């Protein structure tokens, strides 16, 4: 009688053999990796998870002083004289970008950071970047609660045009898009850096340039109208402007650019999965 095995490891892979179903079956391992990553992130720190609040809070204060008070950059995404607290504007951009950039940066080192466990134990390699995205999501959730607290404060204080609209329901969709885009780009970089380590050195520099090429330190109203079409092809820009409109109840939302952003996100995510699936078979020979 032939034995029936639950998992069969083979060198034969099809182009679209992405191990999605198998990765879901290892959800307990994903949970353990999430716990490990989140614990390691704040291990041997005095304040622990409070840093998830302190870091974006300090960054927001710096942005408010430098870009809002000194440089006096506009925080308006659309004309109309809407009043939005600069502090809340910068906090929205910083917590979104913080999650996106930290997830992308950590995912881009998937093979390098996990080569010891990957070389000894079998599990779907996609577990590593997925767990990275979820572990960073815990910090994002803490920061989002902080955002809600300040949002309620400004709402109750009055003097602003902030209001509640159905756009709030879009926030989970925007978070999913950030996850897919960050993981997609991250696993593309991690796949390429198994052979070309130079790319890993450029990730931080590239993210810094990308930050200032996105409407975080300034509103979309700062971009001349004739260049806004090109500017919104940056897939992060529609996410940020839609997030702010969801939080404030007013702002910029263009369905065409939002759908283009989603198309770019899905294409990048699929390319990342395919490339990751091909590289994971041989990365131990080159890393």
Buried (B, 14 or more C-beta within 10 A) or exposed (E): EEEEEEEEEEEEEEEEEBBEEBBEEBEEBBEEBBEEBBEEBBEEEEEEBEBBBEBBBEBBEEBBEEBBEEEEBBBBBBEEEBEBBBBBBBBBBBBBBBBBBBBBBBBBBBBBBBBEEBEEEEBBBBBBBBBBBBBBBBBBEBBBEBBEEBBEEBBEEEEBEBEEEEBEEBBEBBBEBBBBBBBBBBBBBBBBBBEEEEBBEEBEEBBEEBBEEBBBBBBBBBBEEEEBEEBBEBBBBBBBBBBBBBBBBBBBBBEEBBEBBBEBBBEBBBBBBBBBBBBBEEBEEEB
